[in-house]
Amino acid sequence: MPNTKSAIKRNRVDKKKRIRNKMIGSAVKTVCRNAILSIESQNKEEAIKDIRIAESKLDKAVAKGLIHRNKAARKKSRLMKKYNSIE
């Protein structure tokens, strides 16, 4: 149990940040999953649209410090690699 006013505020702020980070992380996972599903469905137009959305979400997560930029680059690279493998 926090004793000082600053510790109480830290708990309050940390809770808000944790909720925000969880929402952003969940959204990133969802759009990446949607991109993979559209790639697997062999629909190139829908797949490239979903990949662009996923790339945007990943870049925003990096800008907010939620994930490392190399992890985002790796995910984007793997999505494009899967996309390029469909014919």
MODELLER restraints for C-alpha pairs under 7 A, 6 or more apart:
rsr = mdl.restraints
at = mdl.atoms
rsr.add(forms.Gaussian(group=physical.xy_distance, feature=features.Distance(at['CA:2:A'], at['CA:8:A']), mean=5.64, stdev=0.5))
rsr.add(forms.Gaussian(group=physical.xy_distance, feature=features.Distance(at['CA:21:A'], at['CA:66:A']), mean=6.67, stdev=0.5))
rsr.add(forms.Gaussian(group=physical.xy_distance, feature=features.Distance(at['CA:24:A'], at['CA:61:A']), mean=6.91, stdev=0.5))
rsr.add(forms.Gaussian(group=physical.xy_distance, feature=features.Distance(at['CA:28:A'], at['CA:54:A']), mean=6.84, stdev=0.5))
rsr.add(forms.Gaussian(group=physical.xy_distance, feature=features.Distance(at['CA:28:A'], at['CA:57:A']), mean=5.84, stdev=0.5))
rsr.add(forms.Gaussian(group=physical.xy_distance, feature=features.Distance(at['CA:28:A'], at['CA:58:A']), mean=6.31, stdev=0.5))
rsr.add(forms.Gaussian(group=physical.xy_distance, feature=features.Distance(at['CA:31:A'], at['CA:53:A']), mean=6.99, stdev=0.5))
rsr.add(forms.Gaussian(group=physical.xy_distance, feature=features.Distance(at['CA:31:A'], at['CA:54:A']), mean=5.24, stdev=0.5))
rsr.add(forms.Gaussian(group=physical.xy_distance, feature=features.Distance(at['CA:32:A'], at['CA:54:A']), mean=5.48, stdev=0.5))
rsr.add(forms.Gaussian(group=physical.xy_distance, feature=features.Distance(at['CA:34:A'], at['CA:50:A']), mean=6.75, stdev=0.5))
rsr.add(forms.Gaussian(group=physical.xy_distance, feature=features.Distance(at['CA:35:A'], at['CA:47:A']), mean=5.91, stdev=0.5))
rsr.add(forms.Gaussian(group=physical.xy_distance, feature=features.Distance(at['CA:35:A'], at['CA:50:A']), mean=4.81, stdev=0.5))
rsr.add(forms.Gaussian(group=physical.xy_distance, feature=features.Distance(at['CA:35:A'], at['CA:51:A']), mean=5.36, stdev=0.5))
rsr.add(forms.Gaussian(group=physical.xy_distance, feature=features.Distance(at['CA:35:A'], at['CA:54:A']), mean=6.98, stdev=0.5))
rsr.add(forms.Gaussian(group=physical.xy_distance, feature=features.Distance(at['CA:38:A'], at['CA:46:A']), mean=6.34, stdev=0.5))
rsr.add(forms.Gaussian(group=physical.xy_distance, feature=features.Distance(at['CA:38:A'], at['CA:47:A']), mean=4.85, stdev=0.5))
rsr.add(forms.Gaussian(group=physical.xy_distance, feature=features.Distance(at['CA:39:A'], at['CA:47:A']), mean=5.10, stdev=0.5))
rsr.add(forms.Gaussian(group=physical.xy_distance, feature=features.Distance(at['CA:39:A'], at['CA:83:A']), mean=5.90, stdev=0.5))
rsr.add(forms.Gaussian(group=physical.xy_distance, feature=features.Distance(at['CA:42:A'], at['CA:86:A']), mean=6.41, stdev=0.5))
rsr.add(forms.Gaussian(group=physical.xy_distance, feature=features.Distance(at['CA:51:A'], at['CA:79:A']), mean=6.95, stdev=0.5))
rsr.add(forms.Gaussian(group=physical.xy_distance, feature=features.Distance(at['CA:55:A'], at['CA:76:A']), mean=6.13, stdev=0.5))
rsr.add(forms.Gaussian(group=physical.xy_distance, feature=features.Distance(at['CA:58:A'], at['CA:72:A']), mean=5.72, stdev=0.5))
rsr.add(forms.Gaussian(group=physical.xy_distance, feature=features.Distance(at['CA:59:A'], at['CA:72:A']), mean=7.00, stdev=0.5))
rsr.add(forms.Gaussian(group=physical.xy_distance, feature=features.Distance(at['CA:61:A'], at['CA:67:A']), mean=6.07, stdev=0.5))
rsr.add(forms.Gaussian(group=physical.xy_distance, feature=features.Distance(at['CA:62:A'], at['CA:68:A']), mean=5.99, stdev=0.5))
rsr.add(forms.Gaussian(group=physical.xy_distance, feature=features.Distance(at['CA:62:A'], at['CA:69:A']), mean=5.64, stdev=0.5))
